[in-house]
Amino acid sequence: MVKTTQDSFSQSPDHVFFGSSGAFRKIGAGSLGGKAQGLAYIHDVLLNEFHSDEFPEIQVKIPAMAVICTDIFEKFMARNDLYKVAYADLPENRIALAFQRADLPFEVLGELRRLIAQVHTPLAIRSSSLLEDATYESFAGIYATKMIPNNQYDVNTRFRRLVEAIKLVYASTYFKAAKDYLKITNHHLEDEKMAVIIQEEVGKRHGDGYYPELSGVARSYNFYPVGRAKPEDGVVHLALGLGKTIVDGGISWSYSPAYPKVDPPSRSVEELLKQSQTQFWAVNMGDPPDYNPIEETEYLLLKDITVAEADGTLRYLASTYDPYARRLSIGLGSKGPRVLTFAPLLVLEEIPINKLVASLLSISETALEGPVEIEFAMTFNPPRFGFLQIRRMVVFKNKVEITEQEMAGDNVLLASENVLGNGVIKNVRDIVYVQPEHFESKFTRAIALELAKINRSLVDAGHPYLLIVLGRLGTTDQWLGIPINWGQVSGAKAIVEATKEDFNVVLSQGSHYFHNLTSLGVCYFSVPFSSKYKIDWDWLSKQEIKEESQHIRHVRLPIPLTIMVDGCGGTGVIHKS
């Protein structure tokens, strides 16, 4: 993604990792991987370009981290004879267990043990592969990330948990999602090598949970501007707790940095309440969970925002709903349901978070010479801002014009005024869709498995397809949509998210989801039930059925569809021929 030098990393002989003058530590001699390279690069940019005197009350930094380079991964694979397991078509749990039974190279054990002996705060163990965060092939959200509490008294226990987390990230290199994604991007398994980031977790401890008061994803380009906002104004998504809520497609607060005081569009205060975050993720610092080293969420807790109020972490985030006046008042000064509107920050500007994010987006966009997406987390009292990740965004500029006449008529399968992507696609004959008459939100986990199976067969056959689903695709909340990862729908050339009258959720906002769409040139259509454009479900039901399951139908057309997307205007149409 970007270039950096080894000089960006602390390599002092005393082996001090966190709390040293250098924010980075390099373990091994291979590549840092895309994600770590991006952070190393932006670390140097911020040192030279960020004017901290404009935000004297906020400490801005990239959380301290150590990077285990790709050469360690290669030694781990070779010495444990793991390639035959990795390349085999095995269930993910078998691959993960095989990796857990293997030994890390002895060369790194001493450094890892010294690290864990010094650090007693929670850690995020993240992937940083060779291909990850590449501009056109992002692999965003494909590999594992594991948070560990790192609060056990015994250093041996903390060391084992760290090693287990590293091995899980290594194993995820060969999970089905990654393998399917590699096929789509025309890479071979042997092309990929994994580096691992061990990073200090931004947050504070509150009872049995550790979390940041604020997490965010900001983009300098917005594919779906509303009101007066323009695409170039960008968009920011905010949430309480760990950023998993946002990147996995959960409910978050969205706004334009150019108009931070403008609420997301809604028809009423009551509807706004339904679209507001009510749960948040935290690292479990309490009683240890059931032992499950191959589960990403082993040490995570999903909490209600009432817990956050008891923790005292809603001070800068919440408004209060008055059911009698049917209005919101900023802050916690009155009794009533708390609503995460982030108004103390965005409207009252008690801490200039929007100004800070806008400044960082501008600096990053200039440095990377194009639109960017950044992830961050923040704690208050005192305000501390952690810059967690940066990626280039792909914004296609080729002009495609779609007239109003082309968006209507008997030859139109569907159309939308909320579309992502750009261009014309004419090689898709296969359509995979959720049967609306069989859809209920309680079945979304089963639907995810059915979709993954059909996707795998179409990817193996080399058949791109149109995917039509109900609700959000890729959310971790099964009541909002279908909890599937990107690799399980990797063969889709265009994706349509729709809603029903009795299932009218806000459609996708997930970071990883959108980054993969734009990086791979996949077109995305949003067709809510309230749209003036409808999907021709009746026509779909009459097409040749190639495969059908309880909730999913795969049809093949005699001639290809014509998929047209105007990336500048945000409109798109799919013609039946």
C-alpha positions, -999 to +999 in steps of 0.1 A: +000+000+000+027+025+011+064+023+016+082+027+049+117+021+062+129+000+090+140+032+107+104+039+116+105+011+142+122+010+176+150-016+175+167-007+207+187-036+224+168-033+257+137-049+241+113-022+255+081-025+234+054-003+248+060+029+266+093+034+248+102+065+227+094+045+196+058+036+188+068+005+168+088-026+174+098-050+146+103-087+153+119-106+124+135-095+091+107-100+066+079-078+054+056-058+078+025-065+057+001-040+043-016-029+075+015-023+095+032-005+066+003+019+064+005+027+101+043+031+099+039+055+070+012+076+085+031+077+118+059+095+100+034+118+082+017+128+114+051+137+130+058+161+101+023+173+091+000+172+121-002+205+140-009+193+176-010+229+188-044+232+171-057+205+195-038+211+227-064+192+248-062+160+228-033+136+227-031+120+192-010+090+186-008+056+169-011+030+197+022+013+204+027-020+186+051-048+177+050-064+143+060-101+138+072-101+102+064-125+074+096-145+077+085-158+111+053-170+095+072-188+068+094-205+094+063-215+115+047-231+084+078-249+072+090-262+106+056-276+116+049-291+082+016-271+080+013-264+043-004-298+036-030-289+062-033-253+050-038-262+013-063-291+021-100-285+018-106-289+056-131-272+079-118-241+096-118-256+131-095-284+120-071-260+104-072-237+135-066-267+158-037-279+138-021-245+140-027-243+178-009-276+182+022-263+163+051-244+178+061-209+171+098-205+160+120-204+190+137-173+177+107-151+187+097-168+220+121-148+241+110-114+226+073-123+229+078-133+265+096-101+274+069-081+258+041-098+277+060-096+309+061-058+305+026-052+294-005-058+315-032-040+295-054-056+268-039-062+234-053-065+199-037-092+178-043-082+141-034-095+107-011-076+084-006-098+053+013-090+022-019-085+002-039-068+030-049-032+024-036-032-012-055-005-031-074-028-055-074-060-034-080-049+002-087-083+020-104-060+046-121-082+072-110-114+057-084-124+083-089-129+121-084-103+148-083-113+184-085-092+215-070-106+247-074-091+282-038-098+292-047-093+328-039-126+344-014-124+373+007-153+359+030-143+331+030-178+317-008-177+313-006-143+295+022-156+273+001-186+263-029-165+254-008-142+232+007-172+214-028-187+208-040-154+194-010-152+170-016-188+158-053-180+152-043-151+129-018-173+111-045-200+107-070-175+092-047-171+062-061-205+051-098-203+061-123-207+033-131-170+032-095-162+024-091-190-001-123-179-020-111-143-020-078-153-034-095-170-063-114-139-071-083-117-070-063-141-092-037-148-065-024-182-055-023-194-019+015-194-019+014-156-028+001-147+007+023-144+037+012-132+071+027-106+094+010-101+128+005-068+147+005-069+185-011-036+195-020-018+226-058-017+229-073+018+232-097+020+262-102+021+299-114-006+324-149-003+337-159-032+359-154-064+340-151-046+306-124-026+289-134-004+260-129+030+244-157+055+250-157+063+212-147+043+181-150+056+146-145+050+109-140+081+087-139+083+049-128+113+029-152+103+001-189+095+007-207+073-018-241+081-003-243+119+006-276+132+018-290+167+021-265+194+013-235+171+017-213+163-013-193+131-019-161+150-013-173+161+021-167+125+034-186+106+061-179+095+097-194+066+116-193+067+154-200+041+181-196+034+217-171+007+226-149-014+204-149-005+167-162-040+159-197-025+160-189-003+130-166-025+109-189-055+112-220-036+101-237-029+134-257+002+143-236+034+144-241+071+141-233+085+106-228+122+097-209+144+072-179+162+086-191+193+067-224+192+086-217+175+120-248+190+136-272+174+110-288+142+122-290+111+099-322+112+078-353+099+096-390+105+095-394+110+132-376+110+165-390+076+172-375+063+140-342+078+149-343+060+182-347+027+164-316+035+143-295+042+173-269+020+190-281+001+220-253-024+226-215-022+225-185-045+225-159-046+253-129-068+262-138-092+290-116-084+321-137-105+345-141-142+350-124-161+322-148-175+296-149-211+284-116-220+268-118-216+230-086-204+214-100-208+179-128-183+185-122-146+176-147-134+202-135-156+230-126-126+252-153-102+241-185-091+258-216-076+242-231-051+267-262-029+269-257+009+269-274+010+304-241-006+316-222+023+300-243+048+318-235+031+351-198+031+340-200+069+335-190+067+298-220+084+282-210+119+292-199+130+257-220+106+237-257+107+247-289+127+245-321+119+265-355+112+250-385+129+264-415+107+254-441+134+264-425+162+243-413+136+217-379+153+215-343+148+224-323+169+248-285+169+247-268+153+276-278+133+307-294+161+327-330+148+327-346+114+332-355+092+302-340+067+277-305+075+266-298+078+229-263+078+214-264+109+192-229+121+201-244+156+203-221+168+232-192+163+207-208+172+174-233+199+184-219+215+215-183+207+205-172+201+241-143+183+225-134+192+189-135+157+176-150+165+142-124+192+136-097+167+145-111+139+123-114+164+093-078+175+098-065+139+099-085+130+068-071+159+049-035+151+060-039+114+051-056+122+018-027+144+008-001+119+019-017+090+001-027+111-030-063+100-030-094+093-009-088+075+023-105+056+051-092+057+087-102+039+118-098+054+153-107+050+190-108+075+218-110+078+256-119+109+276-107+125+308-081+132+295-090+130+258-067+105+240-072+097+203-057+065+189-052+063+151-057+026+144-057+020+106-056+037+072-065+025+037-067+040+003-102+042-012-110+035-048-132+061-065-140+054-101-144+084-123-153+070-157-185+086-169-216+064-172-248+082-180-282+067-171-314+084-181-347+083-163-362+063-192-335+036-188-345+031-151-381+021-159-399-003-182-405-040-186-368-048-193-358-035-158-351-061-131-343-033-106-331+002-102-318+024-074-308+060-066-284+047-039-257+028-058-220+023-052-195+016-080-192+027-116-193+011-150-211-014-172-211-052-166-224-075-193-211-110-184-235-120-156-260-148-163-263-162-128-285-147-101-285-159-065-313-144-043-330-148-010-366-159-016-386-131+000-416-153+008-393-176+029-374-149+047-375-142+084-347-126+104-345-157+127-332-177+097-304-154+087-276-176+101-289-205+081-292-183+050-255-173+055-245-210+053-266-215+022-251-185+005-216-196+013-222-230-003-236-216-036-208-190-037-181-216-035-196-237-064-199-206-086-164-194-077-150-228-086-169-228-119-157-193-127-193-179-130-197-143-117-232-137-103-257-111-091-266-115-054-299-101-040-304-103-003-328-088+023-313-066+051-276-059+057-251-083+042-221-089+065-236-076+098-228-095+130-264-087+142-286-114+127-317-093+133-304-066+109-294-089+081-272-118+070-241-125+092-217-135+065-181-125+058-168-111+025-151-143+014-184-162+015-199-140-012-167-133-030-180-144-064-207-117-066-201-091-093-230-070-081-249-070-048-284-058-040-296-052-005-334-048-002-359-046+026-395-057+031-424-039+046-420-059+078-382-059+077-372-023+071-337-019+085-311+007+077-288-009+051-251-015+051-225+009+066-198-016+076-162-005+070-148-038+057-179-044+036-176-011+017-138-012+013-140-046-003-168-035-027-149-004-039-115-022-041-128-050-062-151-030-084-182-048-072-214-028-078-238-023-048-275-014-050-296-003-021-333-009-027-353-002+005-390-010+006-398+027+005-380+033-028-400+042-059-380+015-077-390-021-071-374-055-078-392-077-103-395-107-080-422-123-102-398-123-132-371-139-111-394-167-100-400-177-136-363-182-145-345-215-149-336-229-114-301-243-112-301-248-074-325-242-046-323-245-008-347-237+020-342-199+016-320-194-014-326-198-052-299-198-079-312-191-114-294-190-148-305-167-176-303-175-213-286-142-220-265-120-197-278-091-177-268-055-184-257-038-151-251-001-154-239+021-125-233+059-126-207+064-099-209+102-100-247+104-098-251+074-075-278+058-097-279+023-113-301-001-132-300-038-140-316-047-173-329-082-180-310-082-213 
